[in-house]
Structure formats: C-alpha cells, structure tokens
Amino acid sequence: TFEISDDVPSHIAKTNATNAQERSLRLIDWNVEMLLHIIRQIIARRDAARNPGAPNQSATQSSWMKQKHGGKARAGKGGSQRPGSNDGDNASPQFNPLDEVKEIIHLPEFNKQVAKAQENADHVTIDPIIIKQLRSFIANIAGMYRDNSFHNFEHASHVTMSVIKLLARIVAPSDLDELESAGANPEASADNDGHHVAATLHDHTYGITSDPLTQLACAFSAMIHDVDHVGVPNAQLVKEKASIAEVYGNRSVAEQNSLVLSWDLFMADEYSELRNCICSTPAEVDRFRQLVVNGVMATDIVDKELKQLRNNRWDKAFDKNHEESAKDATNRKATIVIEHLIQASDVSHTMQHWHVYRKWNERFFRECYAAYQSGRAGSNPVDGWYKGEMGFFDFYIIPLAKKLKDCGVFGKSSDEYLNYAMANRKEWERRGEEIVAEMVETMDNEAAGVSAKKIETSDGEDL
C-alpha cells in the first residue's frame, strides 16, 4: 500500500507513490524470472534422476514437519506457529530457527548418469499454476517488507542478485580450460562429453554447482532475509523489550522473525503446487529448510556467539589437519561457503562500484538517522559514521572478501570483490568525513522542506 503524504504537494506525492509501485512490480517480475530459471534446473535435474516406477510423495510429509508438530503435517497453517511482526504480540513459536542451525548440511553426491541424462533447463516447460503461485508468493514477500530506507525489498533484491551472480561465477580450478579440452577430446577423456568437467566442478565446489535446490535455497534466503525488518537493530528491540525479542530469546530477533514469517507463507495451502514443484520429496523439504535456516541466520553478523561459531567452523573446514570422512569434509566446506556467500551478498554494495556503495551507504545512514530522530537509537549516527565505516571495512568486509578468495571456488569474482572493497575503503578514508557532512545537510534540508540534491546515484548494474 502506498499512502499519500500530507507533507508534499498531492501531485508530487501521487507521482512518487506511482513510481514506487511500478518499481516494486519490476522487482517482483525480476525475482520471479530469476527463481524460475533455477526451478527449471531443479525440474531438469529431477527428471533426469527420476525412477519411472517411484511413487510421488507429498512435500508436506517431511521429517522436519513431523519433528516440529508431533508427526502431523500442518502445511495449511504454515510450517510454524506465526509469532507476528517485530511489534506484534501473537503466540510464541514452538521452536526457534536459531536452534536448527547445523554445522554440516549434506548435499547430494555427484551422479554421472544423471548429469549425462539431464536436458537443457531452458527447454523445460513449467505449469502456469506454478508460475502464478511463485509470482503471488514473491508479491506477498515484497508486501511484508516495510518502507525502510535500507532494509526494504529493493535491498533484498540487490542481495538476491549478488547471490545469483556469485553462484553463476563459481568455477573449476585454474586448469578448467584443460579439463574442458579433455572432455571434448576422445583420446584425453573416456567420457568424451564434458562430464569429466562436471564431476571436477562438483568436487571443487563441494557439490554446490551440482544441486540446483541448494542454489534456489540461497536465492530464497536472500529474498526473505529482512522480511518485516522495522528499521532498528536487534539490540534496540531487546532494549525496548519488544514482545518479538522475548519470543526469540533476545537473539537474532529480526532474522528469526523474517524466516518464520516467510516460511509460514511458503507452507500455506495456496502454494502447495509451487512447494511440491520445488521439493518433491520429504527429504528435499528438509534439506531446503535447513539451507534456508543456515542462510538467513548467517545474516546476523552482530551476534558474537554466532560469529565465533562461524569462524570456528570455517577454520575447521579448511584445516588440513582436521580429521573426518571425505564426505563430511566436503559437506562441511559447502555449508560454510554457502553461509559466507550469503553474508558477502548482504553487504555486496561495499564490494561493488563506488557509486553503488555510496547509494546504499546513504540509505543505511538515512535509516539509522531516522531511528535516532524517533528516539529509537542510543546515539546520533553522525558522531561515529565515518570511523565506523572504516572499522567495518577493516574488520569485516575485507576479511570476508579474503575468505571468498581463500575458499577457491569463486575464481576471478573473489578478486573483483576484494579489489572493490579495498578501493572503496581507500576512497571513504579520503572523502568520508565530507560525505557524512553532505548527507546530514541533505537530510536537514529535506526536513525543512527544501528539495534535496541527489548525490552520486546511478541506474547502473545495481537494482
């Protein structure tokens, strides 16, 4: 719903509302197309692997639902008791998503026969009912985002774009060209069809490239990760003793709320065909749910305990002296790489062109400034914004970009992210104080009813 403000002339307000609505519809359309592309891959992979005599199973019979609801599926009412919004006072859920985070999520092993039998996903036809339900679901998700300057559906779409870009850029080792040549050379490869390359890709990327359901879970997590965000951090919700903070034990409040609300919608009866298209078996529901839980919870980068656990898991995953089965080692790497992929995407504006960084930095500043002005922040963000960004680059963004490079699966993209992060940090150090002063002046002028000058915005590659 787009309301008309009394603070501006009606014709301007109506134009702004119309533009916002049109932009929201464009973002919905874009998300639909991106997710449909991955769903086609899921169908192609499933058709190639299908046992002709196997009975169809309802996705609502998953062990996850049985575990949470005493053996009774509750798809019609959602996968959990819905606690409501951050400011709500509805009943507590029976469980907290934070308790479901796993150290290792097991992805499917590589199957050469399936890889050989799989058709081009572009040739897959999707039932119009599935497309209609997907569009409806994404439109409802968009409507569950609040009108914040930063934590809004446009941000969610920008994060989703980054996830999809990174997934698309996952590559084999530096000798991929050699492997591709081998796959096309009868004397160099027994397969003679490139599937040796597919197997190598699977191993090198810890199975992520071979499982479209995992890729959809990553994009899904990005799209829903800030649903119902109220524009203040978790610490403020805890300080205010918001009912939703009590529901989730004062930890990862916004993240858990976003996940529960979104999953509740996903499990509704009206999306049963969509759900069964994405997850055709109970095992797939369980795996999809687990990936989404880990993905959304990874976006809480403030919780010290979660941060320490993730760092420990990363160290264990890439410690050559850590002893465990090859299967567990591969899946451990896959799990932690997926989490860092989503983390990097959540702050991808810091690792992109300067104008993209400026756009989202200003939006986040606006959101924090609005919270301060409304009495929902302990300090004025102006006071520490310049130095805070420097610290954010030094202690989170640049180390995160280096991890993307160190894990070895993202090829040149990891270099690109790291280079942009370092360049933006350098430019912020040079111009940051001046920029903060400009942003404050702009917002003060806006508050006084003066038309603000837009600073370095662009309709470039960012959404």
C-alpha positions in Angstrom: 0.0 0.0 0.0 1.4 3.4 -1.0 0.0 6.2 1.1 -0.1 9.9 0.1 1.9 12.1 2.5 0.4 15.4 3.7 3.9 17.0 3.7 4.3 17.4 0.0 2.0 18.6 -2.8 -0.5 16.0 -3.8 0.6 15.7 -7.4 4.2 15.0 -6.3 3.1 12.6 -3.7 0.9 10.7 -6.2 3.8 10.6 -8.7 6.2 9.3 -6.1 3.7 6.6 -5.0 3.1 5.5 -8.6 6.9 5.3 -9.2 7.4 3.3 -6.1 4.6 0.9 -7.0 6.0 0.5 -10.5 9.5 -0.2 -9.2 8.2 -2.7 -6.8 6.4 -4.5 -9.6 9.6 -4.5 -11.7 11.5 -6.0 -8.8 8.8 -8.7 -8.3 9.0 -9.6 -12.0 12.8 -9.8 -11.8 12.7 -12.1 -8.8 10.1 -14.3 -10.5 12.3 -14.7 -13.6 15.5 -15.4 -11.6 13.8 -18.0 -9.4 12.0 -19.6 -12.4 15.4 -20.1 -14.0 16.6 -22.1 -11.1 13.4 -24.0 -10.7 13.7 -25.1 -14.4 17.1 -26.5 -13.4 15.6 -28.4 -10.5 13.0 -29.9 -12.7 15.5 -30.9 -15.4 17.8 -32.5 -12.7 14.8 -34.3 -11.1 13.5 -35.6 -14.5 17.0 -37.0 -15.3 17.2 -38.7 -11.9 13.6 -39.9 -11.7 12.9 -43.6 -11.2 10.0 -44.3 -13.6 8.3 -46.6 -11.0 8.7 -44.4 -8.0 5.5 -43.1 -6.4 5.1 -39.4 -5.9 5.4 -38.1 -2.4 3.8 -35.1 -0.8 6.3 -32.5 0.2 4.2 -31.8 3.3 5.2 -35.2 4.8 8.8 -34.1 5.6 10.6 -35.2 8.8 11.0 -31.5 9.6 7.2 -31.1 9.9 6.8 -34.3 11.8 9.5 -33.4 14.2 8.0 -29.9 14.9 4.4 -31.0 15.0 4.3 -34.3 16.7 4.0 -36.3 13.5 1.2 -34.2 12.0 1.8 -32.1 8.9 0.5 -28.6 9.1 1.1 -27.2 5.7 -2.2 -25.4 5.6 -1.3 -23.3 8.6 2.4 -22.9 7.8 5.5 -24.6 9.0 5.4 -23.0 12.4 3.2 -21.0 14.7 3.4 -17.5 13.4 4.7 -15.1 16.0 3.7 -12.0 14.1 5.7 -8.9 13.4 8.5 -7.4 15.4 6.0 -5.2 17.2 3.3 -7.9 17.5 2.0 -9.8 20.5 1.0 -13.1 19.0 1.8 -16.6 20.4 5.3 -17.7 20.6 6.5 -20.3 18.1 7.1 -23.9 19.3 10.7 -23.6 18.3 13.3 -21.1 17.2 15.1 -21.3 13.8 18.3 -20.4 15.6 18.2 -23.8 17.3 18.1 -25.5 13.9 21.4 -24.2 12.6 23.7 -27.1 11.6 27.4 -27.4 11.3 27.1 -29.7 8.3 24.4 -29.9 5.7 24.7 -32.9 3.4 24.3 -32.1 -0.3 23.7 -34.8 -3.0 26.7 -36.7 -4.3 27.6 -36.4 -7.9 25.8 -38.8 -10.3 27.4 -39.1 -13.7 24.3 -40.9 -15.2 22.1 -38.0 -14.1 24.5 -35.4 -15.4 24.5 -37.2 -18.8 20.7 -37.6 -18.9 19.8 -34.0 -17.9 18.3 -31.9 -20.6 18.9 -28.2 -21.2 16.9 -26.4 -18.5 15.9 -23.7 -21.0 13.8 -26.4 -22.7 11.8 -27.2 -19.5 8.2 -26.1 -19.5 6.7 -25.0 -16.2 3.0 -25.3 -15.4 1.3 -21.9 -15.4 -0.1 -22.7 -12.0 3.4 -22.9 -10.6 4.4 -19.5 -12.2 1.2 -17.9 -10.8 1.9 -19.2 -7.3 5.5 -18.1 -7.5 4.5 -14.6 -8.5 1.9 -14.5 -5.8 4.4 -15.7 -3.2 7.0 -13.2 -4.2 4.5 -10.3 -4.3 3.4 -11.2 -0.8 7.0 -11.3 0.4 7.5 -7.9 -1.1 4.5 -6.6 0.7 5.9 -7.9 4.0 8.9 -5.6 3.7 8.5 -2.3 5.4 9.1 1.1 3.9 12.6 1.5 5.3 15.4 3.4 3.6 17.7 0.4 3.6 16.1 -2.8 4.9 13.5 -3.0 2.2 12.5 -5.2 -0.8 14.9 -3.4 -3.1 17.8 -4.3 -0.7 16.5 -7.9 -0.6 16.5 -8.0 -4.4 20.0 -6.5 -4.6 21.2 -9.2 -2.2 19.4 -11.9 -4.3 21.1 -10.5 -7.4 24.5 -10.8 -5.8 23.9 -14.4 -4.6 22.8 -15.4 -8.2 25.9 -13.7 -9.7 28.2 -15.4 -7.3 26.6 -18.8 -7.9 26.9 -18.2 -11.6 30.6 -17.4 -11.3 31.6 -20.4 -9.3 34.3 -22.0 -11.4 36.6 -25.0 -11.5 40.3 -24.8 -10.7 42.7 -22.8 -12.8 43.1 -25.8 -15.1 39.4 -25.7 -16.1 40.3 -24.9 -19.7 42.5 -28.0 -19.8 39.7 -30.1 -18.4 37.2 -28.7 -20.9 39.6 -29.7 -23.7 39.9 -33.1 -22.2 36.2 -33.5 -22.1 36.0 -32.7 -25.8 38.9 -34.9 -26.8 38.2 -38.7 -27.3 41.8 -39.6 -26.6 42.0 -37.5 -23.5 38.7 -38.4 -21.8 36.8 -41.7 -21.7 33.6 -39.8 -21.3 34.2 -37.7 -24.5 31.2 -35.4 -23.5 32.5 -33.0 -20.9 31.0 -34.8 -17.9 34.5 -35.3 -16.5 34.4 -31.5 -16.2 31.1 -31.6 -14.4 32.5 -34.1 -11.9 35.5 -32.0 -11.3 33.3 -28.9 -10.9 31.2 -30.8 -8.3 34.3 -31.8 -6.3 35.9 -28.4 -6.5 32.8 -26.5 -5.5 31.9 -29.0 -2.8 28.7 -30.0 -4.6 27.1 -26.6 -4.8 27.2 -26.4 -8.6 25.6 -29.8 -9.0 22.5 -29.1 -6.9 20.0 -26.5 -8.1 17.9 -27.0 -5.0 20.8 -25.6 -3.0 21.2 -22.7 -5.3 17.4 -21.9 -5.1 17.7 -22.1 -1.3 20.5 -19.5 -1.4 18.4 -17.1 -3.6 15.3 -17.8 -1.5 17.2 -16.9 1.7 18.5 -13.7 0.2 15.0 -12.7 -0.9 13.4 -13.2 2.5 16.2 -12.4 4.9 14.9 -9.0 6.0 11.2 -9.5 5.8 9.3 -7.3 8.3 12.5 -5.5 9.4 11.4 -2.4 11.4 14.5 -0.3 10.7 16.3 -0.7 14.0 18.9 -3.3 15.1 18.2 -6.3 17.3 19.9 -4.6 20.2 17.3 -1.9 20.1 14.4 -4.4 20.1 15.9 -6.1 23.1 16.4 -2.8 24.9 12.8 -1.9 24.2 11.7 -5.3 25.4 9.7 -5.9 22.3 7.5 -8.9 22.5 9.2 -10.4 19.5 12.5 -10.2 21.2 11.2 -12.2 24.1 9.8 -14.8 21.7 13.2 -15.4 20.3 15.2 -15.3 23.5 16.7 -11.9 22.6 19.0 -13.4 19.9 18.8 -12.9 16.2 15.4 -11.4 16.7 14.9 -9.8 13.2 16.4 -12.8 11.4 14.3 -15.4 13.1 11.2 -13.3 12.7 11.9 -12.9 8.9 12.4 -16.6 8.5 9.3 -17.7 10.4 7.0 -15.3 8.7 8.3 -16.2 5.2 8.3 -19.9 5.8 4.8 -19.8 7.3 3.7 -18.2 4.0 5.6 -20.7 1.9 3.9 -23.6 3.7 0.4 -22.2 3.1 -2.1 -24.3 1.1 -2.3 -21.8 -1.7 1.3 -22.6 -2.6 1.1 -26.4 -2.4 1.8 -26.8 -6.1 4.8 -24.5 -6.0 6.1 -26.2 -2.9 5.8 -29.7 -4.4 7.5 -28.5 -7.6 10.5 -27.2 -5.7 10.6 -30.1 -3.2 9.1 -33.3 -4.5 10.1 -35.4 -1.5 10.1 -35.0 2.3 13.9 -35.3 2.2 14.1 -32.3 -0.2 11.8 -30.2 2.1 14.2 -31.0 5.0 17.3 -30.0 3.0 15.7 -26.9 1.6 14.5 -25.8 5.0 17.9 -26.5 6.6 19.7 -24.5 3.9 17.3 -21.6 4.3 17.7 -21.6 8.1 21.5 -21.6 7.9 21.4 -18.9 5.1 19.1 -16.5 6.9 20.8 -16.9 10.3 24.1 -16.2 8.6 23.0 -12.6 8.0 23.2 -11.9 11.7 26.7 -10.6 11.8 26.4 -8.9 15.2 25.7 -11.8 17.5 29.1 -12.6 19.0 28.4 -16.2 19.7 27.2 -16.9 16.2 30.2 -15.1 14.7 32.6 -17.1 16.8 30.9 -20.4 15.9 31.1 -19.5 12.2 34.8 -18.6 12.5 35.5 -21.9 14.2 33.6 -23.8 11.6 35.5 -22.1 8.8 38.8 -22.9 10.5 37.8 -26.5 10.9 36.6 -26.8 7.3 39.8 -25.5 5.8 42.2 -27.0 8.4 44.2 -29.7 6.5 45.0 -31.4 9.9 41.3 -31.8 10.8 40.4 -35.5 10.5 37.0 -36.6 9.3 35.5 -38.6 6.5 35.9 -37.1 3.0 32.1 -36.8 2.7 31.7 -34.8 5.9 34.7 -32.7 5.0 33.2 -31.8 1.6 29.8 -31.0 3.1 31.3 -29.0 5.9 33.0 -26.8 3.3 29.9 -26.5 1.3 27.8 -25.4 4.3 30.2 -22.7 5.5 30.9 -21.5 1.9 27.1 -21.1 1.4 26.8 -19.0 4.6 29.7 -16.8 3.6 28.3 -16.4 0.1 25.1 -15.0 1.6 27.0 -12.9 4.1 29.0 -11.3 1.3 25.9 -10.7 -0.8 24.2 -9.0 2.1 26.9 -6.4 2.1 27.8 -6.7 -1.6 27.4 -2.9 -2.1 30.6 -2.4 -0.2 32.4 -4.7 -2.7 31.0 -3.1 -5.9 31.4 0.2 -7.8 31.9 3.3 -5.7 28.5 4.7 -6.8 26.7 1.6 -5.7 28.5 1.7 -2.3 27.5 5.4 -1.9 23.9 4.7 -2.8 23.4 2.0 -0.1 25.6 3.7 2.4 23.5 6.8 2.3 20.3 4.7 2.5 21.6 2.9 5.6 22.6 6.3 7.1 19.1 7.6 6.5 17.6 4.6 8.2 19.8 5.0 11.3 19.3 8.8 11.4 15.5 8.3 11.2 15.7 5.8 14.1 17.7 8.3 16.1 15.3 11.1 15.4 12.4 9.0 16.5 14.1 8.1 19.8 15.0 4.5 18.8 18.7 4.8 18.9 21.1 5.5 21.7 23.4 7.8 19.9 23.4 10.0 16.8 24.9 8.0 13.9 26.6 11.2 12.7 29.1 11.0 15.5 30.6 7.7 14.6 29.7 7.1 10.9 33.0 8.0 9.3 35.2 5.9 11.7 32.5 3.2 11.9 32.7 2.6 8.2 36.5 2.4 8.3 36.2 -0.2 11.0 33.5 -2.1 9.1 35.9 -2.4 6.1 38.9 -3.3 8.1 37.4 -5.9 10.5 34.5 -7.4 8.5 34.3 -6.5 4.8 37.9 -7.0 3.7 38.4 -10.2 5.8 35.2 -11.5 4.3 36.3 -10.8 0.8 39.6 -12.6 1.5 37.7 -15.6 2.7 35.8 -15.7 -0.6 39.2 -15.7 -2.3 40.7 -18.3 0.0 37.9 -20.9 -0.3 38.9 -21.1 -4.0 35.5 -21.6 -5.7 34.7 -18.1 -7.0 37.5 -17.6 -9.4 38.1 -14.0 -10.5 35.0 -12.8 -8.8 36.6 -13.0 -5.5 39.5 -10.8 -6.7 36.9 -8.4 -8.0 35.1 -8.2 -4.7 38.3 -7.8 -2.7 39.7 -5.1 -5.1 36.4 -3.1 -4.9 36.3 -3.4 -1.1 39.8 -2.1 -0.8 39.3 0.7 -3.3 36.0 1.8 -1.6 37.8 1.8 1.8 40.5 4.0 0.4 38.0 6.4 -1.2 35.9 6.5 2.0 39.0 7.3 4.1 39.7 10.2 1.7 36.2 11.6 1.3 34.1 10.0 4.1 34.0 13.0 6.5 32.9 15.3 3.7 30.3 12.9 2.6 28.8 12.5 6.1 28.5 16.3 6.3 26.8 16.4 2.9 24.3 13.7 4.0 23.4 15.5 7.2 22.9 18.7 5.3 20.8 17.0 2.7 18.5 15.4 5.3 18.3 18.6 7.3 17.2 20.4 4.2 14.7 17.7 3.4 13.3 18.0 6.9 13.0 21.7 6.3 11.0 21.1 3.1 13.9 22.0 0.8 14.4 20.0 -2.3 17.5 17.8 -1.8 20.2 17.4 -4.3 20.7 13.7 -5.1 24.3 12.6 -4.5 26.0 10.2 -6.9 23.1 8.0 -7.7 23.0 5.8 -10.8 20.8 3.4 -12.6 23.7 1.2 -13.3 24.1 -2.5 -12.6 22.6 -2.3 -9.1 18.8 -3.0 -8.7 
